[in-house]
Amino acid sequence: MKNAVQLTGLSQPDLVSFLKTMGEPAYRGRQLFAALQHRRLRDFDEITDLPKDLRARLSEVAQAATLKVESEYLSNDGTRRYLMKTHDGLPVETVFIPEERRDTICFSSQSGCPLQCTFCLTAQLGLLRSLTTGEIVEQIQIALNDAYGTGVKPPRGTNLVAMGAGEPLLNLDQLLTALRVMADPQGLHIVPNRVTVSTAGVVPRILDLAKISDRPHLAISLAAPTDELRDELMPINKRWPLEELLSACKTFERTLKPGERLTFEYVMLDGVNDSEEQARQLANLLNRHSIKSKVNLIPHNPAEPLPYLPSTDVAVERFKNILESKGVHTYVRRPRGRDIFAACGQLAARQTTLNTRVVTNLVGAN
Ligand code: SAH
């Protein structure tokens, strides 16, 4: 159905209004919202508490679900990667990462990505298109249904990170609407405080985000301590170089809540950005702007045909020690799901993997 309304992208008030245009009372809208967002039902036929004729009328003009799961890959560390398809056949990848005290779902904001970071596999796809609100929300519903069963309340908290394919700040409106839909206590009830948005550095949108009171946390992908190197690794730097980026970060920092920190992500590329000198440059850069922040060092996840190797453990440790000696809080991120190409920068609609369990159509459209 081409012009069908994607109901998963509507907030509760918008869904109530939509049903009103079909002559239905407000409580029907609330009922449908709970069915889609709280019970995570993905087919009108399953919403048996709605009258049959209403379900039939709905299915003529609207869709209860748009994404379809093409394949699911299960890592030996419990991470699950989903390759989904939009109604127009574009790939969307989502990763579910179970941890002891919480789960993290890494979702995509775009199919493909227009930025051309040289260390990221998604860049090779180019931008296919930005995802709709419903397509963003559904990634989370599908992952939760698969992990725990349809509509089952997750036993742990759910954190979300917009670190899948795409540049979230180039799709900010849809993303913020999706976060509003997901925050509803009568729906998924995942509040912005549990969400981190990662950006390659779209400066005007960082400033927009800073103005929103109920905003998600922010992470900035740095990857280099100088403009010269960053221009090369992340071409977006030519548009918004480090000084501009960090001054936007400073503005954002003034809006941080107590205990909240801005995160800088730094992918560690062997012999490219991991020297002692570069660690000092990075520490000086952050200290000069005196931004309350932490640095996450991400071991590079290699993938054909990316031209880099991961930094050695020794280099990562040395880099971390230098940052810490200069007062920069530094963490080394553990890669998850590397064996199924589910780790950072590895999402590129890859269909086959070696030696991994591939569970195709386990979830299906539901
Ligand atoms: N466009 C956004 C979000 C997607 S990338 C951004 O740039 O932040 C999410 C994170 O993965 C970024 O910090 C990015 O630097 C990192 N990343 C990309 N490719 C990687 C790779 N091959 N190995 C490790 N991390 C990678």
Residues whose N, C-alpha, C, O or C-beta is under 5 A from the ligand:
A	BS01	SAH	F119 C120 L121 A162 M163 G164 G166 E167 P168 S198 T199 A200 S221 E265 V267 I298 P299 H300 N301 C344 G345
